[in-house]
Amino acid sequence: MSSRLLVVENVSRTFVSAADAVPAVRDASLVAHAGEFVCVFGASGSGKSTLVNLITGLDTADAGRILVGQAELGLLGESRRARLRLDTIGVVFQDHNLIEEFTALENVALPLEATRNSRAQCREGRRRALEQLDRVGLADVAHRLPRHLSGGQRQRVGIARALVGDRRVLVADEPTGALDSRGSRELFELIRSLCDDGVLAVVCSHDPMCREIADTVYEMVDGRLHAAAGVPA
Ligand SMILES: Nc1ncnc2c1ncn2[C@@H]1O[C@H](COP(=O)(O)OP(=O)(O)OP(=O)(O)O)[C@@H](O)[C@H]1O
């Protein structure tokens, strides 16, 4: 397999309040490569969203280390972690989080416009956004508002937005939670084809279809990550 893009090494995260301490992620480790489809399979409350937040630098670990490419997240300040999300790692959630007043194209172009100001740069951003929409099979609905798209199409727009700007790592938290089984299969197959194209996808899901289609499967149980039986980690 090709280059190592993500390393999670003995990572833990406990939420402490006055009343109690919840160990949401406990001593979790995984290694993943460009072109790999990794499924983190687990029940509700097992710690998947916490892991997603740690991998994407939206939250910080109490122990252990996480490397995305060459960057060690624990050594980066908030603004450099935000930069990493713009350059390398994109996130998709169950709720697509699109801006309802913006077209599909405008939504996808948004991450690029955060760092590009001139008109020429904006035009270039739109061109690259259209390229990403084409990659997820939605070039023909680029000018539609999210409310005129199906649930599956909205998730595809979310994936295009997560990858625009040549980001190579896609992290998804229950991306098919709001889709029927056909829509779920189509979305997982899209993610599969993006991986075949070199993207690393880490998909947290409790959908058994995700396990079937992934290259590597981890199970998350009470915050602990286990390589699923019979699957090389
Ligand atoms: N900010 C927080 N403060 C306190 N406890 C939290 C916080 N976030 C998560 N938890 C707790 O950590 C544990 C893991 O939650 P997490 O959301 O990561 O699980 P999950 O597998 O993503 O579940 P779901 O699919 O239902 O979102 C749960 O017991 C949850 O209540």
The ligand as an SDF file (V2000), in Angstrom:
LIG
                    3D

 31 33  0  0  0  0  0  0  0  0999 V2000
  -18.4980   17.0190   25.2190 N   0  0  0  0  0  0  0  0  0  0  0  0
  -18.7670   15.9460   25.9660 C   0  0  0  0  0  0  0  0  0  0  0  0
  -18.8980   16.0520   27.3220 N   0  0  0  0  0  0  0  0  0  0  0  0
  -19.1440   14.9620   28.0690 C   0  0  0  0  0  0  0  0  0  0  0  0
  -19.3040   13.7090   27.5790 N   0  0  0  0  0  0  0  0  0  0  0  0
  -19.2020   13.5530   26.2510 C   0  0  0  0  0  0  0  0  0  0  0  0
  -18.9400   14.6510   25.3790 C   0  0  0  0  0  0  0  0  0  0  0  0
  -18.8800   14.1840   24.0960 N   0  0  0  0  0  0  0  0  0  0  0  0
  -19.1070   12.8570   24.1740 C   0  0  0  0  0  0  0  0  0  0  0  0
  -19.2990   12.4830   25.4590 N   0  0  0  0  0  0  0  0  0  0  0  0
  -19.5390   11.1090   25.9540 C   0  0  0  0  0  0  0  0  0  0  0  0
  -18.4980   10.2890   25.4250 O   0  0  0  0  0  0  0  0  0  0  0  0
  -19.0150    9.0150   25.0210 C   0  0  0  0  0  0  0  0  0  0  0  0
  -18.7320    8.8070   23.5410 C   0  0  0  0  0  0  0  0  0  0  0  0
  -19.5390    9.7230   22.7950 O   0  0  0  0  0  0  0  0  0  0  0  0
  -19.4000    9.8860   21.2220 P   0  0  0  0  0  0  0  0  0  0  0  0
  -20.3520   10.9580   20.8020 O   0  0  0  0  0  0  0  0  0  0  0  0
  -17.9800   10.0400   20.8510 O   0  0  0  0  0  0  0  0  0  0  0  0
  -19.9320    8.4540   20.7190 O   0  0  0  0  0  0  0  0  0  0  0  0
  -20.4840    8.0110   19.2730 P   0  0  0  0  0  0  0  0  0  0  0  0
  -20.0250    6.6200   19.0610 O   0  0  0  0  0  0  0  0  0  0  0  0
  -20.1100    9.0200   18.2600 O   0  0  0  0  0  0  0  0  0  0  0  0
  -22.0420    8.0210   19.4950 O   0  0  0  0  0  0  0  0  0  0  0  0
  -23.1980    8.6080   18.5280 P   0  0  0  0  0  0  0  0  0  0  0  0
  -23.1460    7.7730   17.3020 O   0  0  0  0  0  0  0  0  0  0  0  0
  -24.4430    8.4350   19.3330 O   0  0  0  0  0  0  0  0  0  0  0  0
  -22.8350   10.0620   18.2890 O   0  0  0  0  0  0  0  0  0  0  0  0
  -20.4950    9.0230   25.3640 C   0  0  0  0  0  0  0  0  0  0  0  0
  -20.6460    8.4300   26.6240 O   0  0  0  0  0  0  0  0  0  0  0  0
  -20.8380   10.5110   25.4120 C   0  0  0  0  0  0  0  0  0  0  0  0
  -21.9140   10.7580   26.2730 O   0  0  0  0  0  0  0  0  0  0  0  0
  1  2  1  0
  2  3  1  0
  2  7  2  0
  3  4  2  0
  4  5  1  0
  5  6  2  0
  6  7  1  0
  6 10  1  0
  7  8  1  0
  8  9  2  0
  9 10  1  0
 10 11  1  0
 11 12  1  0
 11 30  1  0
 12 13  1  0
 13 14  1  0
 13 28  1  0
 14 15  1  0
 15 16  1  0
 16 17  2  0
 16 18  1  0
 16 19  1  0
 19 20  1  0
 20 21  2  0
 20 22  1  0
 20 23  1  0
 23 24  1  0
 24 25  2  0
 24 26  1  0
 24 27  1  0
 28 29  1  0
 28 30  1  0
 30 31  1  0
M  END
$$$$
